[in-house]
Amino acid sequence: MIKEFSQYSPVDAVDDDSETLLGDAERLDVEPRAKSRILHLWLGHGALICASMLFFTLWMRTPSTHLRDDIPVYSPAHDAVESMFVRFNGTLDFPSIYRGPPSPELDLAWSKLTRSNEGPNRMTREEMIKAGETDLRSKVGFPDKIGGGYMATLEYSHQLHCVNLLRKASWVEYYGPIDISFQNSPKMLRLHLDHCLEMIRQNIMCNADVTMITWDWVKGHSVPYPNFNTRRQCRNIEKIMNWNIEHAIHINESEVTRFEDTVDLPKHPLMLT
């Protein structure tokens, strides 16, 4: 279009009248063509923009082959999840309140972690389905007089129970006579311990901590040592534990509900083969 206007010149070997007529005729011919090209240009850009937006939208809605950290499996306790930075203490003789020889104070500290004295939590039917539990016929329920819903507990409490059981097993001479877990048959106790080890293994591999452990040369030592005192991004456990307490359902075990359409599982995963 610019090339046409640059080539056009009103100074031709014609008289003034014919020049005027020719100029008018060319303007009538050029202006519609210019407008037509501008229209085509806008339509082309518009189509390109629309196609780009469509492809971007489809790409955003395409399920990823990887789970995103900000879209976890649903839990009603998600509102209690709050990130915080914590520096681990990996010193061999770190005087933690959760380690050391058995004592009432030590057991109390672990009891508070596992919240063994608290009741279970509640999930509604909609929450169970959002969490992926589609067949609810065998699920344990609460009576309508306390709001109904289904019985559930937070996994962190079970994992800490398992760590605590392994701790107690390392002091079996103390806990053997007083802890019910050690009063089972040797076979059942072995299964319980192996179950806990396997649950901890699965949880560690599931969460796969990628924090980098650095190594240091230490005066007087010929080999390097790992520094486990690393900074991590953690979840505020106090906030989650408070949520657990606030949402605990205090009910006698005999009051849990079997719905009219309840169907017993033929076999439970925890049962022996």
N, C-alpha and C positions, 0 to 999 in steps of 0.2 A: 504494500500500500504506500509506503514512503517512497519507494522507487518510482512508482507511477507519478506521484505529485512532483518529484524532482525532474522527471523527464518532460513533464507538461510545461509548455511555454506559450503564452498568448501572442508572442511576436512571430507571426507566420506571414508568408507572401500572399496575403489576401487582403481584401479591402476591409474597412472598419465594420461595415454592416455584416459581412460574412464572418468576420472575427467574432463579433458579438454573438451571432447565432451559433457558431461553433463552440464558443465558450459555454454558452447556456446548455447546449446539447451535451457536452462532456460532463458538466456538473451534474446534470440530471442522471447521467449514466454512472458516474463515479460514486456519488453520495449513497445510492442504494447498495452498491457493492460494498462500500466501506461499512455501512451499518450491518449488512448481512454477515460480513466477516467478523465484526465485533460480537454479534449475536452468537455465531458459531464458536468464537473463542470463549465467551462466557459459559456457553452450554458445555463445552469440553472441560473447562476447569471445574464447573459444578459437578459434572459426572465423575470426574476424578476424585473430588473431595468426598462425594457421597460413597463411592466405592471404597475409599480409604477408611472412612468411618465404619462402613459395614464390616470390612475385614478385621478392623481393630476390635469391634464389638464381638465378632465371632471368636476371635483369638482369646479375648478376655473370658469368654464363657466356656471355652474348651477346657475340660477337666485336665488338670495337671497330672503327670505320672508320679509326682512327688507330693506328699502331704506338706502343707504349709504350717509353720509353727503357730500362726495366728488363727488357724482354723482347726482346732483340736476336736476330738470326739466330744460330743455334748455332755455337759454335767451342770446340774443346777448350782454347783459351787463355783462356777467360773467367775461369778461376781466377786468372789473373795480372793482371786488370784491377783497378786501385786508383785511386780519385779523389784528386786533390790540387789545391791552389790555386796558380796560377802567375801572376806579373805579367809580361806581355809587355814586351819592350823594342823599341819602334818607332822609336827615334832613328835618323836617317838615317846617321850615322857610327858606330853601335854596333859596337865591335870584337869581333864574334863570331868564334869559331874556325872557323865554317863559311863565312866570306866573305873576300874579298880576292883578290889575284893568285894564280895557281896556284903550288903548292909541294908538296913531299912531305908536309909536315905537314898541309896542308889536305886532300890526297887521303886521308891516313890517317884523319882525323877523319870524312870522309864514308864511307869504307869501313867504319868501325865502326858508323855509323848504319845502313847497308844490310845489314850482316852478309854481304857478298858471299862471304866465305870460309867461311861456315857451310853445313851441309847442309840438305836439306829436312826437313819434319816428317812425322809419320805420323798418319793417321786410320783408325779401325776402320770396318768396314762399318756398324755401328750409328750411329757418329758422322756418317758421310757421309749416311745417310738422314735423321738429325736436322737436318742442315744443308741439306736439300732436294735432295740429289743422289740421285735415285731410280734412274736408269739408270747402272749402274757398269760396264757391259761394255767401255767404251773407256778406263777409268781406269787409270793407271799404278800398278802394285803393287810391293811389296817382297817378296823371297823369304822363304819360311817360316823359313829358318835364322836370320833376324834378327827374327822375330816377325810377318812378314806385314803386312797393312794396305795403305793407299793413300798415295801421295805427295801432299803438300800443302805450301803455304808461306803465311806470313802476309802479308796485303795491304799492311800499313804499309810493309814492306820494298820492295815494288814501287813504291809511291807515292814513297818517298824516292829510289829509283833514278831515277824520272822527273824529280824535282826536280834531282837531281844531273846528269842528262843535259842539262837545260836550262841549268844553271850552266856545264857544260863547253862548251856551244854558244856561250855568250857569250865564251868564251876559245878559240875554235876554232883560232886560230893556234898555241896551245900544245898542245891536246889532239888536233888533227887528225892529226899524224904518229904519235902514240903510243897513242891509244885506238881499240880495234877497232870501236866503234860508228861512228866517223867514217871507217872504211876501206870501208864499204859504198858502193854506188852512190848518187849524189845523190838519186835517187828514193826508195830505201829509207831513207836518212837522214831525208829530209823526212817520210816516213810514220811513222818512229819518233818524231820530234819532235812531230808532230801527234797521234799516239797518246797521248803523254805529256801534252800539253796538254789533250787531251780527258778523260783519266782524272782529272787534277787538277781540271778543271772539274766533272766529275760528282761527285767526292768532296766538293768545297766545297759544291755545291748540295745534296747528300745530307745533309750534316751541318749546313748552314745556321746558322752561328754568329749568335746574336742578342745578343751582348754590345754594349752601347751605347757608342759612341765619342763622347766629349764634345769640344767645340770651345772654344778659348781665344783671347782677345785677347792679343797679344804686343807688348811695348813696342818701338816703332820700326817696326811693321808695320801696314799699313792694312787687311789682310784677316785673318780668323780662321784658326787652324790646328787641325787635328784632333790629338787626343792618343791615340796608339795604344798608350801604355803602360798597358794595361788589365789588370785582374785577371780571370783566367779559371779555370774549373774544368776541369782537364785529366786525362788518364790518365797514370799514372806510367810513362813510356816505359822507364825502366831496368828495372823489374820485368818488363815485357813482353819486352824484349830478353833478359833473363836466362832467361826461360821458353823463348824461341826457341833459345838456346844449349843449355840443358839437354835439350831435346827434339829436337835436331838428329840426323838419321840420317846417319852417315858411311858412305857407300857409293859405289863406283865406278859411273859412269853405265851401264856395260855390264852391271851386275848387276840393274838394274831388271827387273821381271817382266811378262811377257805371260801372263795366265791362259789356260787352255784355251778358255774361252768368250769371249775378247777379240774385240771387233768394232771395226774401225777406223772413225773418223768419216769420212764422205765429204768433209767440208771443215771446217777449223778456223776459228774466228772471227778468229784472227790472220793467216790466210792471205789473200793478195791475191785480189780478185775477178777 
